[in-house]
Amino acid sequence: KAEGLQFLGLWGDIGNGQAKIVDADGSWVGGTVNTTDKNLILYARLTPTNTNYKNVTKIQNPNNPSEYIEETSSTNIALTGSLVTATDTNLSDDTKYKNVSPSDAYVKRDGSTIVTIQADRVEHTITWTPTDKGHFETGENYRTSTNLYGAKITSITDNPVGNTGYTFDHWGINAGATYPNNDDLEIEAMYVPSKHIWNL
């Protein structure tokens, strides 16, 4: 018995375009053959059966963009010898993923076939805004940076200066937090009241 193939019986060519078929149970189909007249070579009749193959999803590492991490894998079934293509419906969201590239392969009868679908993460823009309580010393109304979807956010290092009565404290999202959505993001500066020392 061959993996991934079902035995249907045997057939033999007895010449003059005639063939005799043997069922899987060994019985002749359509009569008998006089093997004393001619030697008969029998050939196996095989048909493909369903065989397992592996479907793997790899997505760009948000914190190391040159690396792709296996996110999910599943075992699927297809006929031996059929062409299969990797799929993952979760990668259809083009606000999160781009450059989706699936591989395909013919299913091997030993179940070793692996197809992979790979995707990059979409890059979004973060706008850093000082609000009306502060300003950037260089005069800009805002600063921008880019971040991959799902990556840890790195705060800009050039923080705003608080206007009179305010001192810059932190940005409105914690540095190291994971990018929270699948769209561009605006982050505002947070301030605390300035402390004054009075000499009496």
C-alpha positions, 0 to 999 in steps of 0.5 A: 500500500502506498501512502496517499494513494488508494489501491483500486485493483490491477489491469493487464494489456492482452494485446489488440487494444484489449485490457483486462481489469482486476478489482481490488478483491482480485476478481476479473472484470468482464471475464477471464484471461487465458494466460496460456496464450500469452504472459500477462503483466499486471499493473496496479490501479491507484487513485489519490486520497486525501493527505494532510499538509501544513499551512503556516503564517509568518508575520514581520516582527514589529520590533525587529523588521528583518525577522518574520515570526511564525504566528499560527499553523494549521493542518489541512487536507487535500488530494495527493498531488493537488496544488495548494496555496497558503491562506490566512483570512486575518491578513486581509486587513490592509490597515494592519498588513501589507505585501502578503505573499502566499506560497504554493506546492503540490501535496506530497503523499507522505504528508510532509508538504508545508505552504507558508503565507508571509506578511509585512506590518503597515507603518503608521504615523504618530503625531506628537503634539505639545498642546496649548500648555507648551511648545517646542523650542524650535517652533514646530506645532508638532513632531512626527515619527513612524511605527509599525502596527503592533510595535512598541512605541518609542517616545521622541526625545526632544520634549516640549517646554511648558508655557508659563505655569506648566512643566512638561511631565510625560507623553499621553501614552507610556513609552514601550506600550504596544501600538494600540490601533490600526490607524495613525495616532496622535499623542499629546504632551502631559503637564503638571503645574510649575512649582515656585519658590517664594522668598518671604 
